[in-house]
């Protein structure tokens, strides 16, 4: 079974990145901080549900509203 990369979101400073993946009829997320998979007390945040993403970001002072869609040039801040 192939997993598909659906896209990513990141904070404007690029320190937090959330990758969206799908496969086997499900969707899940990978949380990266400063380019590394985030380690939450020994638990790598790979293939986690959205609730885990929200909890990790909240615990680190980041809101889901801070995330922007990533483009080839970096985060998409919307129309200029």
KOLVEXBA-653187 format. One record per residue (C-alpha): residue number from 1; residue in one letter; x, y, z. Coordinates in pm, whole numbers. Example, Ala and Ser with C-alpha at 12.3 -4.5 7.8 and 13.67 -1.06 7.14 Angstrom:
// residues 2
- num, residu, c1, c2, c3
- 1, a, 1230, -450, 780 .
- 2, s, 1367, -106, 714 .
This chain:
// residues 80
- num, residu, c1, c2, c3
- 1, x, 0, 0, 0 .
- 2, x, 136, 335, -102 .
- 3, x, 94, 632, 127 .
- 4, x, 26, 966, -36 .
- 5, x, 169, 1298, 72 .
- 6, x, -120, 1544, 55 .
- 7, x, 61, 1863, 154 .
- 8, x, 204, 2055, 444 .
- 9, x, 139, 2354, 665 .
- 10, x, 395, 2553, 858 .
- 11, x, 434, 2852, 1082 .
- 12, x, 550, 3174, 914 .
- 13, x, 897, 3135, 1069 .
- 14, x, 919, 2776, 937 .
- 15, x, 1001, 2624, 1277 .
- 16, x, 685, 2411, 1294 .
- 17, x, 571, 2202, 997 .
- 18, x, 275, 1966, 977 .
- 19, x, 274, 1709, 696 .
- 20, x, -55, 1555, 586 .
- 21, x, -54, 1192, 469 .
- 22, x, -322, 949, 351 .
- 23, x, -353, 580, 289 .
- 24, x, -568, 279, 372 .
- 25, x, -874, 503, 391 .
- 26, x, -726, 722, 667 .
- 27, x, -549, 1054, 700 .
- 28, x, -279, 1133, 953 .
- 29, x, -11, 1387, 1029 .
- 30, x, 360, 1420, 1104 .
- 31, x, 477, 1702, 1331 .
- 32, x, 820, 1850, 1260 .
- 33, x, 1001, 2109, 1467 .
- 34, x, 1315, 2273, 1331 .
- 35, x, 1334, 2010, 1057 .
- 36, x, 1314, 1706, 1286 .
- 37, x, 1019, 1480, 1370 .
- 38, x, 897, 1615, 1703 .
- 39, x, 978, 1396, 2004 .
- 40, x, 704, 1421, 2267 .
- 41, x, 852, 1254, 2575 .
- 42, x, 997, 967, 2373 .
- 43, x, 701, 945, 2135 .
- 44, x, 786, 1050, 1780 .
- 45, x, 493, 1241, 1633 .
- 46, x, 464, 1047, 1307 .
- 47, x, 131, 917, 1176 .
- 48, x, -65, 1085, 1452 .
- 49, x, -427, 1205, 1456 .
- 50, x, -520, 1572, 1432 .
- 51, x, -590, 1589, 1807 .
- 52, x, -226, 1505, 1879 .
- 53, x, -111, 1776, 1638 .
- 54, x, -332, 2030, 1815 .
- 55, x, -209, 1922, 2159 .
- 56, x, 159, 1940, 2062 .
- 57, x, 122, 2283, 1906 .
- 58, x, -84, 2417, 2197 .
- 59, x, 171, 2288, 2452 .
- 60, x, 437, 2483, 2263 .
- 61, x, 243, 2808, 2234 .
- 62, x, 147, 2764, 1869 .
- 63, x, -210, 2791, 1740 .
- 64, x, -344, 2594, 1445 .
- 65, x, -446, 2936, 1312 .
- 66, x, -75, 3023, 1286 .
- 67, x, -19, 2755, 1021 .
- 68, x, -9, 2845, 652 .
- 69, x, -18, 2612, 350 .
- 70, x, 330, 2540, 228 .
- 71, x, 423, 2610, -132 .
- 72, x, 743, 2544, -326 .
- 73, x, 861, 2886, -210 .
- 74, x, 765, 2839, 155 .
- 75, x, 442, 2912, 341 .
- 76, x, 158, 3062, 141 .
- 77, x, 40, 3378, 313 .
- 78, x, -253, 3415, 77 .
- 79, x, -316, 3686, -180 .
- 80, x, -80, 3982, -174 .
